[in-house]
């Protein structure tokens, strides 16, 4: 990955270095100026910051992507790394619209570390005493590490009436029963999965009921087990102790475990479960294990392409699922062929390889590994009478309505198959709700922020009573994949300005006469459906004279015209106050003086 240096452009991705130095106190340093000087002249500290700053994990450009990274915790509007990465921690702060903040005044950073003071105190010492040279020196040392180095995280989500998504982003339906190698790397990490029947006495539909994570060569294992009676996930540590469950109150900012794994609770409504980060060097791999109504799900996230991964969710090679013996199954294989493929990963083929601790749940290996064969119904999706022959056929129309996608009005396959396997509309609805969420997440993940195009004007001249309005169709000057979902704001928001249907209309009046515009400009903001934004400033040259002929700009750099009152009976800054000529003249033969002129 290319190293990103350069000037510190005020991005709030500040690196806090774990350095062993004498703890400083305010008494030792005296004034805050001395604190800054101590920082700027520390011959041990500066080289360490300079040498290690690129080791920190880069910030994501958008808060949504930052929130997907399990190695960061959210603190206020910022995200901080849980752990040191080669002696460095990262901190990334975001605006209310989810963009990486670019101004120091917005960042609110301050991660305590071995340097004795939070970095915000050091900054204030250097930059709040009106010493530009000290402030510049501070920025030179703490150069930015912005989102230009960030790479989008990849993920594989296996869920529901199981749909297995591989780390190569292919997917297949699998209703095997028992325990399986779910994902395994060579001599580093193995995840095994257990499935059970969704409906008692029906072999057609299965769900995940447990996962065990094992790191090698230490063979440290943790279990996440679905208690279907209490509808909780139970978390067991390497000694088999119950650490917690999803019904317990937990602090998502505090790790539940730190031995071989960093485990955090996830207690949002859409992700109730545990974030598990194994302490292995494997593309920053982590897993989010959750429950959603009747279903247990697992999302594998990683920072770069994984290779040489085997198991149900392992790598696809050149369009084929490949078994250890070299047998290949096309990614377009039928449901029955993929069942054969999946069964090869069953622990029944090597019972000694099971990492499950059966004393945690009762039963033994044989109890959990009875083989069964489901019906394969995918080829009946266009034959609904036959697909639902074991259900109430009069409900077929209701089944279709339950499974109708919101984005294309098509009937969803996974929802229909779950209903066909279980004759249970509620379970089908739960599957479809997951489908809708996944669709939203996919759109959100692939979304790019809107951008103002080069055609957007950079400056304009507004003359009161000279040009009555300034009109721009903003949609013509913004690039985005979904232009219909865009909305706009402008600052300052004057009564004279209206934005309707993306069309900006400024009826030029006197609002700017006594208003000091920041940098003599107005700022346009565009938002997409996910609140991603872009901004564009337009320089305003304004004349508010009551008579446009009185406007006089000194030069091209002059933003506000001076009003030269050519009528000697008007005065004022904008030639807007009339003088009474009758106070200066006496009419011939004392005729009545006409004040209108």
C-alpha positions as CSV (number, residue, x, y, z in Angstrom):
1,X,0.0,0.0,0.0
2,X,1.4,3.3,-1.0
3,X,2.5,5.6,1.8
4,X,0.7,8.9,2.1
5,X,2.7,11.8,3.5
6,X,2.3,15.5,2.8
7,X,1.2,18.5,4.7
8,X,-1.3,18.0,7.5
9,X,-4.5,19.2,5.9
10,X,-6.4,19.2,9.2
11,X,-7.9,15.7,8.7
12,X,-8.9,14.4,12.1
13,X,-7.1,11.1,11.9
14,X,-4.6,11.7,14.6
15,X,-2.0,9.1,15.6
16,X,-1.4,8.5,19.2
17,X,1.9,6.7,19.7
18,X,2.5,4.4,22.7
19,X,5.8,5.7,24.0
20,X,7.5,5.1,27.3
21,X,8.6,8.5,28.6
22,X,8.4,10.2,31.9
23,X,4.8,11.1,32.7
24,X,4.6,14.9,32.5
25,X,2.5,17.1,34.8
26,X,1.4,20.7,34.5
27,X,3.6,21.5,37.4
28,X,6.7,20.1,35.6
29,X,6.0,22.0,32.4
30,X,4.6,25.1,33.9
31,X,2.6,27.1,31.3
32,X,0.9,25.5,28.4
33,X,3.4,27.1,26.1
34,X,6.1,25.0,27.9
35,X,4.0,21.9,27.1
36,X,4.1,22.8,23.4
37,X,7.8,23.4,23.5
38,X,8.4,20.2,25.3
39,X,6.5,18.3,22.6
40,X,8.2,20.1,19.7
41,X,11.7,19.6,21.1
42,X,11.4,16.0,22.3
43,X,14.1,14.3,20.3
44,X,12.8,10.8,21.2
45,X,9.1,11.5,20.5
46,X,9.3,13.2,17.1
47,X,11.2,10.4,15.3
48,X,8.8,7.8,16.8
49,X,5.7,9.6,15.5
50,X,7.3,10.2,12.1
51,X,8.5,6.5,11.7
52,X,5.2,4.9,12.9
53,X,2.4,7.1,11.6
54,X,1.9,5.0,8.4
55,X,1.4,1.9,10.6
56,X,-2.0,3.2,11.8
57,X,-5.1,1.9,10.2
58,X,-6.4,4.5,7.7
59,X,-9.7,6.2,8.3
60,X,-12.6,5.5,6.0
61,X,-14.0,8.5,4.0
62,X,-17.5,7.7,5.1
63,X,-18.7,7.0,8.7
64,X,-20.8,4.1,7.4
65,X,-17.7,2.2,6.3
66,X,-15.9,3.1,9.5
67,X,-18.7,1.6,11.5
68,X,-18.2,-1.7,9.8
69,X,-14.7,-2.0,11.1
70,X,-14.7,-4.1,14.3
71,X,-11.3,-2.9,15.4
72,X,-12.7,0.6,16.0
73,X,-15.1,1.7,18.8
74,X,-17.4,4.7,18.5
75,X,-16.7,7.5,20.9
76,X,-19.0,10.4,20.4
77,X,-18.7,11.4,16.8
78,X,-15.3,9.7,16.5
79,X,-14.0,6.2,16.0
80,X,-10.9,5.0,17.9
81,X,-8.9,1.8,17.4
82,X,-9.3,-0.6,20.3
83,X,-5.7,-1.8,20.1
84,X,-2.3,-0.5,19.2
85,X,-1.1,-1.3,15.7
86,X,2.7,-1.4,15.7
87,X,2.7,1.1,18.5
88,X,0.1,3.4,16.9
89,X,-3.6,4.1,17.4
90,X,-5.9,5.8,14.9
91,X,-8.8,8.2,15.6
92,X,-11.3,9.3,12.9
93,X,-14.1,11.8,13.4
94,X,-17.1,12.5,11.3
95,X,-19.7,15.1,10.6
96,X,-23.4,14.7,11.3
97,X,-23.7,13.8,7.6
98,X,-21.1,11.0,7.8
99,X,-18.2,12.6,6.1
100,X,-14.6,12.5,7.5
101,X,-14.1,15.9,9.2
102,X,-11.4,18.1,7.6
103,X,-11.0,20.9,10.1
104,X,-9.1,20.8,13.3
105,X,-11.8,22.8,15.1
106,X,-14.3,20.0,14.4
107,X,-12.2,17.0,15.4
108,X,-12.4,16.8,19.2
109,X,-9.5,14.4,19.3
110,X,-7.7,13.5,22.5
111,X,-6.6,9.9,23.0
112,X,-4.5,9.6,26.2
113,X,-1.3,7.8,25.7
114,X,2.2,7.5,27.0
115,X,3.1,11.1,26.0
116,X,1.6,12.4,29.3
117,X,-1.1,14.6,27.9
118,X,-4.0,14.1,25.5
119,X,-3.1,15.3,22.0
120,X,-5.8,17.9,22.1
121,X,-4.1,19.6,25.1
122,X,-0.8,19.6,23.2
123,X,-2.5,21.1,20.2
124,X,-4.2,23.8,22.2
125,X,-0.8,24.7,23.8
126,X,0.8,25.1,20.4
127,X,-2.1,26.6,18.4
128,X,-4.3,28.6,20.8
129,X,-1.6,31.1,21.8
130,X,-1.6,32.9,18.4
131,X,1.8,31.5,17.5
132,X,1.6,30.5,13.9
133,X,5.1,29.1,13.8
134,X,4.4,26.8,16.8
135,X,1.1,25.7,15.3
136,X,2.7,24.9,12.0
137,X,5.4,22.9,13.7
138,X,2.8,20.9,15.5
139,X,1.1,20.1,12.2
140,X,4.4,19.2,10.6
141,X,5.0,16.5,13.3
142,X,1.5,15.1,13.4
143,X,0.9,14.9,9.7
144,X,-2.4,13.5,8.5
145,X,-3.2,9.9,7.5
146,X,-6.4,10.5,5.6
147,X,-8.9,8.2,3.9
148,X,-6.9,8.1,0.6
149,X,-5.2,4.9,2.0
150,X,-8.4,3.3,3.1
151,X,-9.7,0.2,1.3
152,X,-13.3,-0.9,1.5
153,X,-13.8,-3.9,3.7
154,X,-15.1,-7.1,2.1
155,X,-17.7,-9.3,3.7
156,X,-19.5,-12.6,3.4
157,X,-22.9,-13.0,5.0
158,X,-24.4,-16.5,5.7
159,X,-27.9,-16.4,7.1
160,X,-31.4,-17.6,7.4
161,X,-32.6,-21.0,6.0
162,X,-29.0,-21.2,5.3
163,X,-27.7,-19.3,2.4
164,X,-24.0,-19.6,2.5
165,X,-22.0,-16.7,1.1
166,X,-18.3,-17.5,0.4
167,X,-15.3,-15.2,0.9
168,X,-15.3,-15.1,-3.0
169,X,-18.8,-13.5,-2.8
170,X,-20.7,-16.4,-4.4
171,X,-23.7,-17.9,-2.6
172,X,-25.6,-21.2,-2.5
173,X,-28.5,-22.6,-0.5
174,X,-27.6,-25.5,1.8
175,X,-29.9,-27.5,4.1
176,X,-27.6,-30.0,5.5
177,X,-28.0,-31.2,9.1
178,X,-25.0,-31.6,11.5
179,X,-21.6,-30.0,12.1
180,X,-19.4,-28.7,9.3
181,X,-16.2,-26.9,8.5
182,X,-17.5,-23.5,7.8
183,X,-14.3,-21.6,7.1
184,X,-10.7,-22.6,7.6
185,X,-7.3,-21.2,6.9
186,X,-4.0,-23.1,6.9
187,X,-2.8,-23.4,10.5
188,X,-4.3,-20.1,11.6
189,X,-8.1,-20.1,12.1
190,X,-11.0,-22.5,11.8
191,X,-14.7,-21.8,12.2
192,X,-17.0,-24.8,12.5
193,X,-20.8,-24.5,12.3
194,X,-23.7,-26.6,13.6
195,X,-27.1,-26.7,12.0
196,X,-30.4,-28.1,13.2
197,X,-33.9,-28.4,11.8
198,X,-36.0,-25.2,11.7
199,X,-39.2,-27.1,12.1
200,X,-39.3,-30.3,14.2
201,X,-39.8,-33.5,12.1
202,X,-39.1,-31.7,8.9
203,X,-35.8,-32.3,7.1
204,X,-36.3,-29.7,4.4
205,X,-35.2,-26.6,6.3
206,X,-32.2,-26.1,8.7
207,X,-30.7,-23.2,10.5
208,X,-27.4,-22.4,12.2
209,X,-27.5,-23.1,15.9
210,X,-23.8,-22.8,17.0
211,X,-20.3,-21.7,15.9
212,X,-17.0,-22.6,17.4
213,X,-13.9,-20.5,16.6
214,X,-10.5,-22.1,17.0
215,X,-7.0,-20.5,16.5
216,X,-3.9,-22.5,15.8
217,X,-1.5,-23.7,16.9
218,X,-2.6,-22.7,20.4
219,X,-6.1,-24.4,19.9
220,X,-7.8,-21.6,21.7
221,X,-11.6,-22.0,21.2
222,X,-14.7,-19.9,21.9
223,X,-18.3,-21.0,21.3
224,X,-21.4,-19.0,20.4
225,X,-24.5,-21.2,20.9
226,X,-28.1,-20.4,20.0
227,X,-30.5,-21.2,22.9
228,X,-33.7,-21.5,20.9
229,X,-35.8,-21.7,24.1
230,X,-34.7,-18.4,25.5
231,X,-33.9,-17.0,22.0
232,X,-30.5,-15.9,23.2
233,X,-26.9,-16.3,22.0
234,X,-24.7,-17.7,24.7
235,X,-20.9,-16.9,24.6
236,X,-18.5,-19.4,26.2
237,X,-14.8,-18.7,26.7
238,X,-11.8,-21.0,26.1
239,X,-12.4,-22.7,29.5
240,X,-16.0,-23.4,28.7
241,X,-17.3,-20.7,31.1
242,X,-20.4,-18.9,30.1
243,X,-19.2,-15.3,29.7
244,X,-22.5,-13.6,28.8
245,X,-25.6,-13.8,26.5
246,X,-27.5,-11.4,24.4
247,X,-30.2,-10.8,27.0
248,X,-27.5,-9.4,29.4
249,X,-26.7,-5.7,29.6
250,X,-23.3,-5.1,28.1
251,X,-21.1,-2.2,27.2
252,X,-20.2,-2.4,23.5
253,X,-17.1,-0.3,24.2
254,X,-15.6,-2.8,26.6
255,X,-14.2,-6.2,25.4
256,X,-15.8,-9.3,26.9
257,X,-12.7,-11.3,26.1
258,X,-9.1,-10.5,25.3
259,X,-7.4,-13.9,25.3
260,X,-6.8,-15.1,21.7
261,X,-9.9,-13.1,20.7
262,X,-11.2,-9.7,21.2
263,X,-15.0,-10.1,21.7
264,X,-17.5,-7.2,21.9
265,X,-21.2,-7.3,22.3
266,X,-23.4,-5.8,19.5
267,X,-26.7,-4.7,20.8
268,X,-28.3,-2.7,18.0
269,X,-31.8,-3.7,16.9
270,X,-30.4,-5.0,13.5
271,X,-27.3,-6.7,14.9
272,X,-27.9,-8.4,18.3
273,X,-24.9,-10.6,19.0
274,X,-21.2,-10.6,19.3
275,X,-18.3,-9.2,17.3
276,X,-15.3,-11.6,17.3
277,X,-11.8,-10.6,16.2
278,X,-9.3,-13.4,16.4
279,X,-5.8,-12.3,17.2
280,X,-4.3,-13.8,14.1
281,X,-2.6,-12.1,11.1
282,X,-5.3,-12.9,8.5
283,X,-6.5,-9.7,6.6
284,X,-8.0,-8.2,9.8
285,X,-10.6,-10.9,9.7
286,X,-13.5,-10.7,12.1
287,X,-17.0,-12.2,12.5
288,X,-20.3,-10.8,13.6
289,X,-22.6,-13.5,14.9
290,X,-26.2,-12.4,15.4
291,X,-29.7,-13.6,15.9
292,X,-32.7,-12.3,14.1
293,X,-36.0,-13.9,15.2
294,X,-35.7,-17.6,14.5
295,X,-32.4,-17.4,12.7
296,X,-28.7,-17.3,13.6
297,X,-26.4,-15.5,11.1
298,X,-22.7,-14.9,10.7
299,X,-21.0,-12.1,8.8
300,X,-17.3,-12.5,8.0
301,X,-15.5,-9.2,7.3
302,X,-11.9,-8.8,6.1
303,X,-9.8,-5.9,4.8
304,X,-8.4,-7.6,1.7
305,X,-8.9,-10.6,-0.4
306,X,-8.6,-13.9,1.5
307,X,-6.8,-16.8,-0.2
308,X,-6.5,-20.5,0.5
309,X,-9.7,-20.5,2.6
310,X,-11.6,-23.8,2.7
311,X,-14.9,-25.0,4.0
312,X,-18.5,-24.1,3.2
313,X,-17.7,-20.4,2.9
314,X,-14.2,-20.9,1.5
315,X,-12.7,-19.6,-1.7
316,X,-14.0,-20.3,-5.2
317,X,-11.3,-21.1,-7.8
318,X,-11.9,-20.0,-11.4
319,X,-15.7,-20.4,-11.1
320,X,-15.6,-23.7,-9.2
321,X,-16.1,-24.8,-5.6
322,X,-13.2,-27.1,-5.0
323,X,-13.0,-30.0,-2.5
324,X,-9.8,-31.1,-0.8
325,X,-9.5,-34.1,-3.2
326,X,-9.7,-31.7,-6.2
327,X,-13.3,-32.4,-7.2
328,X,-14.9,-29.3,-8.7
329,X,-18.5,-28.0,-8.6
330,X,-19.5,-25.2,-10.8
331,X,-20.8,-22.1,-9.1
332,X,-24.0,-22.6,-11.2
333,X,-24.5,-26.1,-9.9
334,X,-28.0,-27.3,-8.9
335,X,-29.3,-27.3,-5.4
336,X,-28.9,-31.1,-5.2
337,X,-25.3,-30.9,-6.4
338,X,-24.4,-28.2,-3.9
339,X,-25.9,-30.4,-1.2
340,X,-23.4,-33.1,-2.2
341,X,-20.6,-30.5,-2.1
342,X,-21.6,-29.2,1.4
343,X,-21.8,-32.7,2.8
344,X,-18.1,-33.3,2.0
345,X,-17.4,-30.6,4.7
346,X,-19.4,-32.5,7.3
347,X,-17.4,-33.5,10.5
348,X,-19.0,-36.9,10.1
349,X,-16.2,-37.6,7.7
350,X,-13.6,-37.0,10.5
351,X,-15.2,-36.9,14.0
352,X,-11.9,-36.4,15.7
353,X,-11.6,-33.0,14.0
354,X,-14.7,-31.6,15.9
355,X,-13.8,-28.6,18.1
356,X,-17.3,-28.5,19.7
357,X,-17.5,-29.0,23.5
358,X,-20.6,-31.2,23.9
359,X,-20.8,-30.6,27.7
360,X,-21.9,-27.1,27.0
361,X,-25.2,-28.2,25.4
362,X,-25.6,-31.8,26.3
363,X,-25.6,-34.7,23.8
364,X,-22.6,-36.0,21.9
365,X,-21.2,-36.0,18.5
366,X,-23.6,-38.6,17.1
367,X,-26.6,-36.7,18.6
368,X,-25.8,-33.6,16.5
369,X,-24.6,-35.4,13.3
370,X,-27.6,-37.4,12.1
371,X,-27.5,-37.1,8.3
372,X,-30.7,-36.2,6.5
373,X,-31.6,-35.2,2.9
374,X,-34.0,-32.4,2.2
375,X,-36.3,-31.9,-0.8
376,X,-34.8,-29.7,-3.5
377,X,-37.4,-27.2,-4.5
378,X,-35.6,-24.5,-6.4
379,X,-36.7,-26.0,-9.8
380,X,-40.3,-25.6,-8.7
381,X,-40.3,-21.8,-8.3
382,X,-42.2,-21.4,-11.5
383,X,-44.7,-24.2,-10.6
384,X,-46.3,-22.8,-7.5
385,X,-49.1,-25.4,-7.2
386,X,-46.5,-28.1,-7.0
387,X,-44.1,-26.0,-4.9
388,X,-46.8,-25.5,-2.2
389,X,-48.5,-28.9,-2.5
390,X,-47.9,-29.7,1.2
391,X,-49.3,-26.3,2.3
392,X,-52.6,-24.5,2.0
393,X,-52.7,-23.8,-1.7
394,X,-55.3,-21.1,-1.2
395,X,-52.7,-19.1,0.5
396,X,-50.4,-18.9,-2.6
397,X,-51.4,-15.4,-3.4
398,X,-50.7,-14.4,0.2
399,X,-47.3,-16.1,0.0
400,X,-46.4,-14.1,-3.1
401,X,-47.4,-10.8,-1.4
402,X,-45.3,-11.7,1.7
403,X,-42.3,-12.3,-0.5
404,X,-42.6,-9.3,-2.9
405,X,-39.4,-7.2,-3.1
406,X,-39.9,-3.5,-2.4
407,X,-37.3,-2.5,-5.1
408,X,-38.5,-4.4,-8.1
409,X,-41.9,-6.0,-7.1
410,X,-40.5,-9.4,-7.9
411,X,-41.1,-12.5,-5.7
412,X,-38.1,-13.3,-3.6
413,X,-36.7,-16.8,-4.0
414,X,-35.4,-17.4,-0.5
415,X,-38.7,-16.3,1.1
416,X,-40.8,-18.5,-1.1
417,X,-38.6,-21.5,-0.5
418,X,-38.7,-21.1,3.2
419,X,-42.5,-20.9,3.2
420,X,-42.6,-24.0,0.9
421,X,-40.3,-26.0,3.2
422,X,-42.2,-25.0,6.4
423,X,-45.7,-23.9,5.3
424,X,-45.1,-21.0,7.8
425,X,-45.7,-17.5,6.5
426,X,-44.2,-15.9,9.6
427,X,-40.9,-17.6,8.9
428,X,-41.0,-16.5,5.3
429,X,-41.7,-12.9,6.4
430,X,-38.7,-13.0,8.7
431,X,-36.5,-14.2,5.8
432,X,-37.8,-11.5,3.5
433,X,-37.1,-8.8,6.1
434,X,-33.5,-10.0,6.1
435,X,-33.5,-9.8,2.3
436,X,-34.7,-6.2,2.4
437,X,-32.1,-5.3,5.0
438,X,-29.4,-6.9,2.9
439,X,-30.5,-5.0,-0.1
440,X,-30.3,-1.8,1.8
441,X,-26.9,-2.6,3.1
442,X,-25.6,-3.5,-0.3
443,X,-26.9,-0.2,-1.7
444,X,-25.4,1.7,1.2
445,X,-22.0,-0.1,0.9
446,X,-21.8,0.5,-2.8
447,X,-23.0,4.1,-2.6
448,X,-20.7,6.9,-3.6
449,X,-21.2,10.4,-2.5
450,X,-22.7,12.9,-5.0
451,X,-20.3,15.4,-6.5
452,X,-20.7,18.9,-7.9
453,X,-19.4,18.9,-11.5
454,X,-17.0,21.4,-13.0
455,X,-20.0,23.1,-14.8
456,X,-21.1,24.5,-11.5
457,X,-20.4,28.2,-11.5
458,X,-17.6,29.5,-9.2
459,X,-18.7,33.1,-9.0
460,X,-21.6,35.4,-10.0
461,X,-22.5,39.1,-9.8
462,X,-25.8,40.1,-8.3
463,X,-27.2,43.6,-8.9
464,X,-30.3,44.7,-6.9
465,X,-32.9,45.9,-9.4
466,X,-30.4,45.1,-12.1
467,X,-30.9,41.3,-12.5
468,X,-34.1,40.3,-10.8
469,X,-33.2,36.7,-10.1
470,X,-30.4,34.1,-10.3
471,X,-31.7,30.6,-11.3
472,X,-29.8,27.4,-11.5
473,X,-31.0,23.8,-12.0
474,X,-28.7,22.2,-9.6
475,X,-29.5,18.7,-10.9
476,X,-27.7,19.6,-14.1
477,X,-24.5,20.2,-12.2
478,X,-24.3,17.2,-9.9
479,X,-23.1,13.7,-10.6
480,X,-24.8,10.8,-8.7
481,X,-26.1,7.3,-9.6
482,X,-29.5,8.2,-8.1
483,X,-30.2,11.8,-9.0
484,X,-33.9,11.5,-8.1
485,X,-33.0,11.1,-4.4
486,X,-30.9,14.2,-4.2
487,X,-31.8,17.2,-2.0
488,X,-30.1,20.5,-1.6
489,X,-29.4,23.2,1.0
490,X,-27.7,26.6,0.8
491,X,-26.0,28.7,3.4
492,X,-26.8,31.3,4.3
493,X,-30.5,30.4,3.9
494,X,-32.1,33.8,3.0
495,X,-35.8,34.5,2.6
496,X,-35.0,35.6,-0.9
497,X,-33.8,32.0,-1.8
498,X,-36.0,29.1,-2.8
499,X,-35.0,25.6,-3.9
500,X,-37.8,23.6,-5.4
501,X,-37.3,20.3,-7.2
502,X,-33.5,20.9,-7.4
503,X,-34.0,24.4,-9.0
504,X,-32.3,27.2,-7.1
505,X,-34.0,30.6,-7.4
506,X,-32.6,33.7,-5.7
507,X,-34.8,36.8,-6.2
508,X,-32.1,39.4,-5.6
509,X,-33.1,41.9,-3.0
510,X,-31.5,43.8,-0.2
511,X,-30.7,40.9,2.2
512,X,-27.0,41.2,1.5
513,X,-26.8,44.9,2.2
514,X,-25.7,44.6,5.8
515,X,-24.8,40.9,5.9
516,X,-21.2,39.8,6.0
517,X,-20.9,36.7,3.9
518,X,-18.2,34.3,5.0
519,X,-15.5,34.6,2.4
520,X,-18.0,36.6,0.3
521,X,-19.5,33.4,-0.9
522,X,-22.6,31.1,-0.5
523,X,-22.2,27.4,0.0
524,X,-24.3,24.8,-1.7
525,X,-24.7,21.4,-0.1
526,X,-26.1,18.3,-1.9
527,X,-27.3,15.2,0.0
528,X,-28.0,11.8,-1.4
529,X,-30.5,9.2,0.0
530,X,-27.9,8.0,2.5
531,X,-26.9,11.6,3.6
532,X,-23.6,11.5,1.8
533,X,-22.7,15.0,0.8
534,X,-20.6,17.4,-1.3
535,X,-20.3,21.1,-1.1
536,X,-19.5,23.9,-3.5
537,X,-18.9,27.5,-2.8
538,X,-19.8,30.3,-5.2
539,X,-18.2,33.7,-4.9
540,X,-20.7,36.5,-4.8
541,X,-20.1,40.0,-6.1
542,X,-23.0,42.2,-5.0
543,X,-24.3,45.6,-5.5
544,X,-27.2,46.7,-3.3
545,X,-27.6,50.3,-4.6
546,X,-31.1,51.5,-4.9
547,X,-30.4,52.5,-8.5
548,X,-28.2,50.0,-10.4
549,X,-26.5,52.9,-12.3
550,X,-24.9,54.0,-9.0
551,X,-23.0,50.6,-8.7
552,X,-19.2,51.0,-8.9
553,X,-16.8,48.0,-8.4
554,X,-13.2,49.2,-7.9
555,X,-11.7,46.2,-9.7
556,X,-12.3,42.5,-10.5
557,X,-11.3,41.5,-6.9
558,X,-13.9,43.8,-5.4
559,X,-16.8,41.8,-4.0
560,X,-19.0,44.6,-2.8
561,X,-19.8,47.6,-5.0
562,X,-19.6,51.1,-3.7
563,X,-22.7,53.2,-4.4
564,X,-21.9,56.6,-6.0
565,X,-25.1,58.6,-5.6
566,X,-25.5,60.5,-8.9
567,X,-28.8,62.1,-7.9
568,X,-27.9,64.9,-5.5
569,X,-31.2,64.5,-3.6
570,X,-30.4,61.0,-2.4
571,X,-27.9,59.9,0.2
572,X,-26.9,56.9,2.3
573,X,-24.6,53.9,2.0
574,X,-26.9,52.5,-0.8
575,X,-28.3,55.8,-2.1
576,X,-31.5,54.8,-0.6
577,X,-32.4,57.8,1.6
578,X,-34.1,60.7,-0.2
579,X,-33.5,64.3,0.9
580,X,-36.3,66.9,0.8
581,X,-35.5,69.3,-2.0
582,X,-38.2,71.7,-0.7
583,X,-36.0,72.4,2.3
584,X,-33.4,73.9,0.0
585,X,-35.6,75.7,-2.6
586,X,-38.3,78.4,-2.5
587,X,-40.7,78.2,-5.5
588,X,-41.4,81.2,-7.7
589,X,-44.2,83.3,-6.3
590,X,-44.5,80.9,-3.4
591,X,-45.9,78.1,-5.4
592,X,-46.3,74.8,-3.7
593,X,-43.0,72.8,-3.7
594,X,-43.4,69.4,-5.3
595,X,-41.4,66.9,-3.2
596,X,-41.6,64.2,-5.9
597,X,-38.8,64.3,-8.4
